[in-house]
Amino acid sequence: MDIVKTFINSPIGPKTTHFWGPVCNWGIVLAGILDSNKPPEKISPNMTTVLLCYSLMFMRFAWKVQPRNYLLFSCHICNTIAQSALLMKVIKYRRGLTV
């Protein structure tokens, strides 16, 4: 139980924005994963590119901020992967390759 108390009261615990910000950002990852079921003509390449760039920038922020925010970092790694997959799906579709 001491480990739970230590986490709750830590600088990255649930009493801080260092915890709740990344938890909320997982919604973006979930949306990206759910979008993988959409047909490629329904995926916006512009928005996908923006979300990809957003995650790449915030990965760096999560790594540089002190205390280091591994939860935010992992969230943006997953979003980068999800958005990259969506972008590749759109690119292949627009080039006439099968999806």
N, C-alpha and C positions, 0 to 999 in steps of 0.2 A: 504493500500500500504506500510505502514511502516514495516509490518511483512515480506513482500517480500524483501524489502531492507535489513532488518536485517538478513534474511536468506542468501541472496546473499553475504553479507559481513561477515558472521559468519565464525569461524574457521573450520566448517564442510560444508560450502556452496560450490556452483559450481565453485568458483574460486580456489578450493584446490583439491589436490589428495585424500583427505578424502571423497570427493563426487564422483569423476569420477572413482576411483578404484572400489568401490562397484557397481556403475552403470554398468561398464564393466563386473563385476563378475556375474551379473544377466544372462549373456549369457550362463554361465555354468549351471545355474539352468534351463534355458529354454531348453538347450540340454538334460539335464537329464529327464525333463518332456516329451520331444518329443521321447526320447529313450524308454519310457514306452510302446510305440506302437510297438516296435520291437519284433520279436519272441525271446524267451529266449536264443536260441542257437546263436543268433547274438550279445548278450550282453557279454562283456568281464568282468568276475568277478574280474580279477586283476586290471583293470583300475577303475572299480566301487569301489573297496576297497580303492585304492589310493585316489580317489576323496572324498570318505567318510572321510578318515583320514585327508586329506587336510582341509576339511571344519570344522572338529572338532577342529583342531589346530587353524585355523583362527578365529573361534568363540571366543576362549579364548583371542587371540590377540585383536580382535575388542572390547572385554569387558575391557581389561586392558589398552589399549592405551588412552591417554588423548589428546584432549577431546574424551570421549567415542563415538565410532562410531556405532550408532544403525542401520544405513543403511547397513553397512558391516555385522553386527551381524545377522540381519534378513535375509540377502542374504544367509549366510552360514547355518542358521537354515533350510531354505527352501531347500538348496542343500543337507544337511544331510538327510532330509526326502525323497527327490527324489532318492538319491543314495541308501538309505536303502531299499526303495521299489524295486529298480532294483535288488539289491543284493538278497533280499528275493525271487524275481521272479526266478532268476537263481538257487538258492539253491533248491527251490521247484521243479523246472524242472529237476535238476540233481538227485534228490532223487526219481523221478518218480511220484511225486504228480502232480495233474492237476493244470494248471495255470489259 
